[in-house]
C-alpha cells in the first residue's frame, strides 16, 4: 500500500510536466515511419535517468528497461507516438507547427503519460520485484504498423504481460473502460484494378467500359456482409476510393478501387477475402474486363487475455483512484489497433481512458478539430501504474507490500 501511495503522489506532483510534454508533442507531430525527431526527444528525456534504452525494429521505436531491486516477472507498458496526416483546425497555443500533420488520435497523450510514469517508477525501482519494460512504439496508424517490427527484433523477449491504453474522447473523463477476449477488429485493405477498353462516348459498342464494371462490383460487394456474414458476427466492408477520373466524352478504359475490411474473427476475414476475389473473377466473365487484386491482411483482431483483463478490472475497482468515477465494460470496438500483435505473443490487455473535453465541441478521433481533456493524462498514469505494481507484487512472498 505504501509504494502505491508513493507512486500516486509522485505522479500527481508531476502532472504539469506531463501536460507540458503532451503539448510539446502536439506542437511537433510527425507521421508514421517518419517520427525521427519525436523519437530523439523522448530518448533525450531518459538519458539522465537510471534505466537502459535499446533500439528495436527498423523504424524509430525503442524500449526502456527498469530493473527492480528483487527478482520477479517482467511487465511491459506500451505507448505509440506517431501522428496523422491531418491539417489541424483548432486554435490552440500549442497548435501543430507542422502543417498537414496533427496528433488527432491522442498519441501525444499516450507518450506524455508513460514518460512520467516511467520516471516515477525509476525512482521506486529498488523497492520493486522484477522489471518493467516501456515500449515506445512508432507507426501505429499505418500498416504494417510499428509493433510487428519491434516484436520481431525482440521487444517482448522475457516479457510476461503487456498493458496498453488509448484515450477516448467519446467517454467522459474519469471513466475507465475495458473489454475481454475479442476487443478491436482486425483489418484488411485491398486494391482492385479493372482493365477494359477505352473509346469514344458516341460509339460505346467498340469499347468495354471499366466504369460500368466497377460500379457493378461496388454494388455486388454490399451482399458480402449482408448475405455471407453471420448476423451475430461483426464485419464492415467499405470502398473508400473509386478512381475513374476521365472526361465527359470518352469511355474509361481502366478504374482502380480501394477498400477496407474490418472483422472480429479471423475466419470471417478469410471468408471475405475469398468472396472479394471470387467476385473479381466474376467481373471478368460478365464484363470481359481483366482484374488485378492486391489484398493486404494487416492488423489482427485485438484479443484481450481474459485472466489478465479480469485482474486489471479487479485492481482498478479495488484501488478506487480519486479521479476515476467508474470502471465499465465498453464492449467490442470497430477500430483496429496494432497493439493486437503483442497479444499474439504474450498475455496482454488494452483498455481505455475517458478524455471528453470540458469545453464545448466533441469531435471524434482523426478529426481536424480533435481535442482531449488533459486531466486524463494523470488518470492514465495512475491507472497503469497501480496495475503494474500489483502485477509485479502479486506472486511475491509478501504481496501486502504493495
DRENFIFI-507731 format. One record per residue (C-alpha): x, y, z. Coordinates in steps of 0.1 Angstrom, whole numbers, plus 5000, padded with zeros to 4 digits. Each point is the difference from the previous one (the first is absolute). Layout:
N
X = X; Y = Y; Z = Z
...
This chain:
402
X = 5000; Y = 5000; Z = 5000
X = 5028; Y = 5024; Z = 5008
X = 5017; Y = 4997; Z = 4967
X = 4968; Y = 5006; Z = 4981
X = 4994; Y = 5031; Z = 5021
X = 5036; Y = 5012; Z = 4992
X = 4994; Y = 4994; Z = 4963
X = 4966; Y = 5018; Z = 4999
X = 5015; Y = 5030; Z = 5019
X = 5030; Y = 5002; Z = 4977
X = 4978; Y = 4999; Z = 4969
X = 4977; Y = 5027; Z = 5014
X = 5030; Y = 5022; Z = 5007
X = 5012; Y = 4996; Z = 4964
X = 4966; Y = 5005; Z = 4983
X = 5010; Y = 5034; Z = 4985
X = 5032; Y = 4985; Z = 4985
X = 4978; Y = 4973; Z = 4985
X = 4977; Y = 5027; Z = 4984
X = 5030; Y = 5020; Z = 4988
X = 5015; Y = 4969; Z = 4983
X = 4966; Y = 4993; Z = 4983
X = 4998; Y = 5035; Z = 4987
X = 5036; Y = 4999; Z = 4987
X = 4992; Y = 4968; Z = 4980
X = 4967; Y = 5015; Z = 4988
X = 5019; Y = 5030; Z = 4986
X = 5026; Y = 4978; Z = 4983
X = 4981; Y = 4970; Z = 4985
X = 5016; Y = 4976; Z = 4975
X = 4981; Y = 4974; Z = 4979
X = 5005; Y = 4963; Z = 5002
X = 5035; Y = 4987; Z = 4991
X = 5014; Y = 5036; Z = 4999
X = 5001; Y = 5007; Z = 5038
X = 5037; Y = 5006; Z = 5001
X = 5000; Y = 5032; Z = 5021
X = 4972; Y = 4987; Z = 5023
X = 5020; Y = 4969; Z = 5008
X = 5032; Y = 5020; Z = 5006
X = 4982; Y = 5023; Z = 5024
X = 4986; Y = 4971; Z = 5020
X = 5033; Y = 4983; Z = 5002
X = 5017; Y = 5032; Z = 5013
X = 4975; Y = 5000; Z = 5029
X = 5014; Y = 4967; Z = 5012
X = 5037; Y = 5008; Z = 4997
X = 5003; Y = 5013; Z = 5036
X = 4978; Y = 4972; Z = 5015
X = 5011; Y = 4967; Z = 5014
X = 4988; Y = 4977; Z = 4973
X = 5011; Y = 4982; Z = 4968
X = 4989; Y = 5010; Z = 4966
X = 5001; Y = 4977; Z = 4969
X = 4990; Y = 5006; Z = 4964
X = 4974; Y = 4975; Z = 4987
X = 4988; Y = 4995; Z = 4964
X = 5009; Y = 5018; Z = 4968
X = 4982; Y = 5032; Z = 5008
X = 5004; Y = 5024; Z = 5029
X = 4987; Y = 4978; Z = 5028
X = 5019; Y = 4991; Z = 5031
X = 4995; Y = 4984; Z = 5034
X = 5010; Y = 5013; Z = 5035
X = 5007; Y = 4974; Z = 5026
X = 4996; Y = 5007; Z = 5037
X = 5016; Y = 4973; Z = 5021
X = 4986; Y = 4995; Z = 5035
X = 5019; Y = 4992; Z = 5032
X = 4987; Y = 4964; Z = 5002
X = 4993; Y = 4972; Z = 4976
X = 4965; Y = 4997; Z = 4985
X = 4980; Y = 5002; Z = 4968
X = 5005; Y = 5024; Z = 4971
X = 4970; Y = 5023; Z = 4992
X = 4999; Y = 5020; Z = 4968
X = 4982; Y = 5033; Z = 4996
X = 4994; Y = 5012; Z = 4964
X = 4993; Y = 5035; Z = 4986
X = 5000; Y = 5012; Z = 4964
X = 5013; Y = 5034; Z = 4988
X = 4991; Y = 5005; Z = 4963
X = 4976; Y = 5027; Z = 4987
X = 4976; Y = 5002; Z = 4971
X = 5001; Y = 5018; Z = 4966
X = 4972; Y = 5024; Z = 5012
X = 5001; Y = 5038; Z = 4997
X = 4991; Y = 5013; Z = 5035
X = 4971; Y = 5024; Z = 5003
X = 5002; Y = 5007; Z = 5037
X = 5010; Y = 5034; Z = 5013
X = 5024; Y = 4989; Z = 5028
X = 5031; Y = 5016; Z = 5014
X = 5017; Y = 4966; Z = 4993
X = 4985; Y = 4994; Z = 4966
X = 5019; Y = 4979; Z = 4976
X = 5030; Y = 5018; Z = 4985
X = 5003; Y = 4974; Z = 4972
X = 4973; Y = 5009; Z = 4975
X = 4980; Y = 4970; Z = 4988
X = 5011; Y = 4978; Z = 5029
X = 4981; Y = 4998; Z = 5033
X = 4997; Y = 4979; Z = 5032
X = 4963; Y = 4993; Z = 4993
X = 4998; Y = 4967; Z = 5018
X = 5016; Y = 5007; Z = 5034
X = 5034; Y = 4983; Z = 4996
X = 5016; Y = 5032; Z = 5013
X = 4981; Y = 4993; Z = 5033
X = 5011; Y = 4963; Z = 5000
X = 5036; Y = 5010; Z = 4997
X = 4999; Y = 5027; Z = 5026
X = 4983; Y = 4980; Z = 5027
X = 5023; Y = 4970; Z = 4995
X = 5031; Y = 5021; Z = 5002
X = 4991; Y = 5014; Z = 5034
X = 4988; Y = 4966; Z = 5012
X = 5033; Y = 4985; Z = 4989
X = 5019; Y = 5028; Z = 5018
X = 4980; Y = 4994; Z = 5032
X = 5005; Y = 4962; Z = 4999
X = 5037; Y = 5005; Z = 4995
X = 5001; Y = 5020; Z = 5033
X = 4984; Y = 4970; Z = 5017
X = 5018; Y = 4972; Z = 4982
X = 5021; Y = 4988; Z = 5030
X = 4968; Y = 4991; Z = 5018
X = 4986; Y = 4981; Z = 4970
X = 5002; Y = 4963; Z = 4992
X = 5005; Y = 4991; Z = 4964
X = 5003; Y = 5025; Z = 4972
X = 4980; Y = 5024; Z = 4978
X = 5005; Y = 5005; Z = 4963
X = 4987; Y = 5032; Z = 4985
X = 4993; Y = 4995; Z = 4963
X = 5001; Y = 5033; Z = 4981
X = 4984; Y = 4989; Z = 4967
X = 4999; Y = 5019; Z = 4967
X = 4976; Y = 4997; Z = 4971
X = 4968; Y = 4986; Z = 5015
X = 4978; Y = 5018; Z = 4974
X = 5014; Y = 4985; Z = 4968
X = 5004; Y = 4963; Z = 4990
X = 5020; Y = 4980; Z = 5006
X = 5003; Y = 5020; Z = 5032
X = 5029; Y = 5004; Z = 5024
X = 4992; Y = 4972; Z = 5024
X = 5008; Y = 4972; Z = 4977
X = 5035; Y = 5010; Z = 4992
X = 5008; Y = 5007; Z = 5037
X = 4987; Y = 4966; Z = 5010
X = 5021; Y = 4983; Z = 4973
X = 5030; Y = 5019; Z = 5014
X = 4995; Y = 4986; Z = 5035
X = 4978; Y = 5027; Z = 5017
X = 4981; Y = 4973; Z = 5018
X = 5029; Y = 4977; Z = 5010
X = 4995; Y = 4989; Z = 5036
X = 4968; Y = 5020; Z = 5003
X = 4972; Y = 4984; Z = 5020
X = 4971; Y = 5025; Z = 4994
X = 4994; Y = 5031; Z = 4979
X = 4976; Y = 5029; Z = 5010
X = 4990; Y = 5028; Z = 4977
X = 4974; Y = 5028; Z = 5000
X = 4983; Y = 5023; Z = 4976
X = 4983; Y = 5033; Z = 5009
X = 4964; Y = 5003; Z = 4988
X = 4982; Y = 5033; Z = 4994
X = 4967; Y = 4982; Z = 4998
X = 5003; Y = 4990; Z = 5037
X = 4996; Y = 5024; Z = 5029
X = 5032; Y = 5010; Z = 5017
X = 5002; Y = 4978; Z = 5031
X = 4987; Y = 4969; Z = 4983
X = 5022; Y = 4970; Z = 4994
X = 4988; Y = 4974; Z = 4977
X = 5010; Y = 4965; Z = 4991
X = 4989; Y = 4969; Z = 4981
X = 5011; Y = 4964; Z = 5001
X = 5009; Y = 4976; Z = 4971
X = 4993; Y = 5014; Z = 4965
X = 5001; Y = 5037; Z = 5005
X = 5010; Y = 5019; Z = 4969
X = 4996; Y = 4990; Z = 4964
X = 5026; Y = 4985; Z = 4977
X = 5006; Y = 5020; Z = 4968
X = 5006; Y = 4992; Z = 4963
X = 5005; Y = 5024; Z = 4971
X = 4997; Y = 4992; Z = 4963
X = 5006; Y = 5016; Z = 4967
X = 4982; Y = 4988; Z = 4968
X = 5010; Y = 5012; Z = 4965
X = 4975; Y = 4994; Z = 4972
X = 5012; Y = 5002; Z = 4965
X = 4975; Y = 5004; Z = 4971
X = 5003; Y = 5017; Z = 4967
X = 4996; Y = 5038; Z = 4995
X = 4984; Y = 5018; Z = 4972
X = 4976; Y = 5027; Z = 4988
X = 4969; Y = 5006; Z = 5021
X = 4979; Y = 5001; Z = 4968
X = 5012; Y = 4966; Z = 4989
X = 4996; Y = 4978; Z = 5032
X = 4997; Y = 4968; Z = 4980
X = 5037; Y = 5002; Z = 4991
X = 5011; Y = 5004; Z = 5036
X = 4999; Y = 4981; Z = 5033
X = 4990; Y = 5024; Z = 5028
X = 5021; Y = 4994; Z = 5031
X = 4978; Y = 5024; Z = 5020
X = 4969; Y = 4979; Z = 4994
X = 5018; Y = 4969; Z = 5012
X = 5013; Y = 5019; Z = 5031
X = 4966; Y = 5013; Z = 5009
X = 4985; Y = 4966; Z = 4998
X = 5029; Y = 4986; Z = 5022
X = 4994; Y = 5027; Z = 5027
X = 4963; Y = 4991; Z = 5001
X = 5007; Y = 4963; Z = 5000
X = 5024; Y = 5003; Z = 5029
X = 4971; Y = 5012; Z = 5022
X = 4987; Y = 4964; Z = 5001
X = 5031; Y = 4987; Z = 5017
X = 4992; Y = 5013; Z = 5034
X = 4962; Y = 4998; Z = 4996
X = 4999; Y = 4964; Z = 4986
X = 5033; Y = 4983; Z = 5009
X = 5008; Y = 5012; Z = 5035
X = 4982; Y = 4985; Z = 5030
X = 4975; Y = 5026; Z = 5014
X = 5015; Y = 4994; Z = 5035
X = 5035; Y = 5007; Z = 4987
X = 5015; Y = 5034; Z = 4992
X = 5015; Y = 5012; Z = 4967
X = 5001; Y = 5031; Z = 4978
X = 5011; Y = 5003; Z = 4964
X = 5005; Y = 5035; Z = 4986
X = 5011; Y = 5012; Z = 4966
X = 5018; Y = 5032; Z = 5009
X = 5014; Y = 5010; Z = 4966
X = 4987; Y = 4996; Z = 4964
X = 5026; Y = 5015; Z = 4977
X = 4983; Y = 5002; Z = 4966
X = 5008; Y = 5036; Z = 4991
X = 4997; Y = 5007; Z = 4963
X = 4982; Y = 5024; Z = 4978
X = 4963; Y = 5005; Z = 4989
X = 5003; Y = 4985; Z = 4965
X = 5023; Y = 4971; Z = 5005
X = 4993; Y = 4965; Z = 5013
X = 5025; Y = 4991; Z = 5027
X = 5023; Y = 4971; Z = 4994
X = 5010; Y = 4994; Z = 5036
X = 4990; Y = 5007; Z = 5036
X = 5016; Y = 4993; Z = 5033
X = 4980; Y = 4993; Z = 5032
X = 5014; Y = 5000; Z = 5035
X = 4981; Y = 4984; Z = 5029
X = 5001; Y = 4993; Z = 5037
X = 4989; Y = 4970; Z = 5020
X = 4995; Y = 4996; Z = 5038
X = 4992; Y = 4968; Z = 5018
X = 4998; Y = 4985; Z = 5034
X = 5009; Y = 4965; Z = 4990
X = 5030; Y = 4988; Z = 4979
X = 4977; Y = 4974; Z = 4983
X = 4977; Y = 5029; Z = 4989
X = 5031; Y = 5018; Z = 4986
X = 5009; Y = 4970; Z = 4979
X = 4964; Y = 4996; Z = 4987
X = 4997; Y = 5036; Z = 4989
X = 5033; Y = 4999; Z = 4981
X = 4988; Y = 4969; Z = 4982
X = 4967; Y = 5017; Z = 4991
X = 5018; Y = 5031; Z = 4987
X = 5024; Y = 4980; Z = 4978
X = 4971; Y = 4979; Z = 4988
X = 4979; Y = 5030; Z = 4990
X = 5030; Y = 5016; Z = 4982
X = 5003; Y = 4968; Z = 4979
X = 4963; Y = 5003; Z = 4994
X = 5005; Y = 5034; Z = 4985
X = 5024; Y = 4986; Z = 4974
X = 4973; Y = 4975; Z = 4988
X = 4971; Y = 5025; Z = 5002
X = 5017; Y = 5031; Z = 4985
X = 5030; Y = 4987; Z = 4982
X = 5024; Y = 5021; Z = 5020
X = 5032; Y = 4989; Z = 5016
X = 5005; Y = 5004; Z = 5038
X = 5030; Y = 5003; Z = 5023
X = 4994; Y = 4995; Z = 5037
X = 5025; Y = 5011; Z = 5027
X = 4989; Y = 4989; Z = 5034
X = 5017; Y = 5010; Z = 5033
X = 4990; Y = 4982; Z = 5031
X = 5017; Y = 5022; Z = 5026
X = 4989; Y = 5006; Z = 5036
X = 4987; Y = 4969; Z = 5018
X = 4969; Y = 5000; Z = 5022
X = 5010; Y = 5016; Z = 5034
X = 4995; Y = 4973; Z = 5026
X = 5001; Y = 5010; Z = 5037
X = 5011; Y = 4971; Z = 5022
X = 4970; Y = 4991; Z = 5021
X = 5019; Y = 4993; Z = 5033
X = 5022; Y = 5031; Z = 4996
X = 4970; Y = 5022; Z = 4993
X = 4982; Y = 4986; Z = 5030
X = 5030; Y = 5008; Z = 5021
X = 5002; Y = 5035; Z = 4986
X = 4963; Y = 5007; Z = 5008
X = 5003; Y = 4986; Z = 5035
X = 5030; Y = 5023; Z = 5008
X = 4984; Y = 5031; Z = 4985
X = 4968; Y = 4995; Z = 5020
X = 5019; Y = 4991; Z = 5032
X = 5023; Y = 5030; Z = 4999
X = 4972; Y = 5026; Z = 4995
X = 5022; Y = 5026; Z = 4985
X = 4989; Y = 5035; Z = 5009
X = 4994; Y = 5012; Z = 4965
X = 4984; Y = 4968; Z = 4987
X = 4962; Y = 5002; Z = 5000
X = 4992; Y = 4965; Z = 4985
X = 5015; Y = 4969; Z = 4985
X = 4978; Y = 4986; Z = 4973
X = 4999; Y = 4974; Z = 4973
X = 5000; Y = 5019; Z = 4967
X = 4993; Y = 4971; Z = 4978
X = 5018; Y = 4992; Z = 4967
X = 5013; Y = 5029; Z = 4980
X = 5001; Y = 5003; Z = 4962
X = 5033; Y = 5019; Z = 4995
X = 5031; Y = 4979; Z = 4996
X = 5033; Y = 5002; Z = 5020
X = 5034; Y = 4985; Z = 4995
X = 5002; Y = 4994; Z = 5037
X = 4983; Y = 4968; Z = 4989
X = 5035; Y = 4986; Z = 4990
X = 5012; Y = 5000; Z = 5036
X = 4970; Y = 4979; Z = 5011
X = 5010; Y = 4974; Z = 4974
X = 5033; Y = 4994; Z = 5019
X = 4993; Y = 5005; Z = 5037
X = 4969; Y = 5006; Z = 5022
X = 4990; Y = 5036; Z = 4994
X = 4972; Y = 5024; Z = 5007
X = 4991; Y = 5034; Z = 4985
X = 4976; Y = 5023; Z = 5017
X = 4985; Y = 5035; Z = 4997
X = 5002; Y = 5033; Z = 5018
X = 4972; Y = 5025; Z = 4996
X = 5012; Y = 5034; Z = 4988
X = 4968; Y = 5019; Z = 4991
X = 5009; Y = 5038; Z = 4999
X = 4986; Y = 5023; Z = 5026
X = 4993; Y = 5027; Z = 4975
X = 4974; Y = 4999; Z = 4972
X = 5008; Y = 4981; Z = 4969
X = 5002; Y = 4962; Z = 4999
X = 5019; Y = 4989; Z = 4969
X = 5009; Y = 4964; Z = 4993
X = 5035; Y = 4986; Z = 4996
X = 5017; Y = 5008; Z = 4967
X = 4980; Y = 5032; Z = 4997
X = 5019; Y = 5033; Z = 4993
X = 4981; Y = 5014; Z = 5030
X = 5009; Y = 4971; Z = 5023
X = 5007; Y = 5011; Z = 5036
X = 5005; Y = 4981; Z = 5032
X = 4997; Y = 5007; Z = 5037
X = 5035; Y = 5002; Z = 5016
X = 4987; Y = 4988; Z = 5033
X = 4999; Y = 4966; Z = 4984
X = 5039; Y = 4998; Z = 4999
X = 5003; Y = 4997; Z = 5038
X = 4971; Y = 4975; Z = 5001
X = 5018; Y = 4979; Z = 4973
X = 5033; Y = 5001; Z = 5019
X = 4984; Y = 4991; Z = 5033
X = 4979; Y = 4972; Z = 4986
X = 5028; Y = 4984; Z = 4981
X = 5024; Y = 5006; Z = 5029
X = 4979; Y = 4982; Z = 5027
X = 4992; Y = 4971; Z = 4977
X = 5037; Y = 4996; Z = 4993
X = 5010; Y = 5000; Z = 5036
X = 4973; Y = 4975; Z = 5009
X = 5011; Y = 4978; Z = 4972
X = 5037; Y = 5001; Z = 5011
X = 4992; Y = 4993; Z = 5036
X = 4972; Y = 4974; Z = 4997
X = 5022; Y = 4969; Z = 5000
X = 5024; Y = 5013; Z = 5027
X = 5002; Y = 4985; Z = 5035
X = 4986; Y = 5031; Z = 5015
X = 4977; Y = 5016; Z = 4975
X = 4986; Y = 5023; Z = 5028
X = 5031; Y = 5023; Z = 4993
X = 4981; Y = 5014; Z = 4970
